Amino acid sequence: MNSSGNTIFVAGSTSGIGLGMALRWAQRGNEVIVGGRREDQLAAIKRDHPEIDTVVIDVTDARSITEVTAKVVGDHPDLDMLVTMAGIMRVEDLRTPEFLPTSEAVIDTNVHGTVRLIAALTPHLMTRPKATIMTVSSGFGFVPWHVTPTYNATKAFVHSYTQSLRVQLSDTDVNVVELIPPAVRTPLLGQEDNLAFPSVEEYLDEVFALIDAQPEAHEIAVEGVRFYRDAEREGRYADVFAANVAFAV
Ligand SMILES: NC(=O)c1ccc[n+]([C@@H]2O[C@H](COP(=O)([O-])OP(=O)(O)OC[C@H]3O[C@@H](n4cnc5c(N)ncnc54)[C@H](OP(=O)(O)O)[C@@H]3O)[C@@H](O)[C@H]2O)c1
């Protein structure tokens, strides 16, 4: 993945990690399209960064994805990178059936959203001389936190799906990269003021250093997420799972 000269659609980048990456990519000379549901956020991004294009998209709505991705390709025929950033994380109490709508919403956003975006844009990306699909999983996709059960499972899905996608596209010019964030200070689960976690900028300093050092890497896993990412292969899974269980909200 080159870090300049691309045309990048970051689906789900009105705040947090996605917005931070979009701004850095724009600063590095990429054409960037920011997508999300919050029109006020999109308008503020457009006002502060007129060079960035913005689109309203809801990844839980199949029609929105079809229409918006067609518009993005129409307006930006050089599009050569998709980032499936949109995600939600919710606490669930599985002892009562009231968790079900929450679970369904998390699956619809994190799983169906990711798959629909990939379905909509892979044919176009395959026409480009060199292209990238970046998916977004999580440390909790590798070792779950019992408080957010569906979220963890959706991120395990993203990891698994990304591996298969990479193999299926291996004879094309589409590179498949998985971003595996640790806990970062964003509004995802109301942790934007939790100083125990790195800020978005601290996290992205490390992410972009990794991208620059290893542009062909399949996974972007900063030091802070290795505790989770490598737990199983290093024989630490049970200990890390127990540490997660000990951590309540
Ligand atoms: N921060 C962490 O600790 C952490 C750790 C591991 C993984 N991640 C992953 O990183 C990604 C970004 O999260 P974040 O931490 O930066 O949180 P965030 O600030 O809440 O960002 C989530 C983004 O997803 C978008 N989104 C949510 N539902 C959407 C929908 N239906 N359609 C379109 N866009 C939608 C939101 O935009 P709108 O609300 O405007 O639609 C927002 O821009 C997520 O996939 C998350 O799971 C984060």
The ligand as an ORCA input file, in Angstrom:
! r2SCAN-3c Opt
* xyz 0 1
  N     -11.552      2.839     19.444
  C     -11.298      1.605     19.774
  O     -11.011      1.327     20.956
  C     -11.348      0.521     18.727
  C     -10.725     -0.705     19.021
  C     -10.782     -1.726     18.064
  C     -11.438     -1.527     16.860
  N     -12.033     -0.311     16.612
  C     -12.765     -0.164     15.346
  O     -12.376      1.026     14.691
  C     -13.469      1.462     13.870
  C     -13.687      2.946     14.108
  O     -14.163      3.112     15.433
  P     -13.766      4.369     16.340
  O     -13.144      3.841     17.568
  O     -13.051      5.365     15.551
  O     -15.217      4.869     16.802
  P     -16.158      6.038     16.266
  O     -15.505      7.353     16.451
  O     -17.460      5.802     16.934
  O     -16.252      5.761     14.704
  C     -17.173      4.898     14.146
  C     -17.486      5.387     12.757
  O     -18.371      4.439     12.148
  C     -19.402      5.156     11.530
  N     -20.619      4.341     11.461
  C     -21.230      3.682     12.470
  N     -22.356      3.110     12.022
  C     -22.446      3.428     10.700
  C     -23.397      3.164      9.695
  N     -24.507      2.428      9.929
  N     -23.183      3.637      8.462
  C     -22.073      4.379      8.196
  N     -21.142      4.681      9.104
  C     -21.338      4.214     10.346
  C     -19.604      6.394     12.393
  O     -20.179      7.431     11.606
  P     -21.698      7.948     11.757
  O     -22.094      7.795     13.191
  O     -21.625      9.358     11.289
  O     -22.486      7.083     10.828
  C     -18.178      6.748     12.771
  O     -17.609      7.584     11.804
  C     -14.674      0.588     14.221
  O     -14.838     -0.421     13.244
  C     -14.264     -0.021     15.551
  O     -14.887     -1.260     15.798
  C     -11.978      0.694     17.491
*
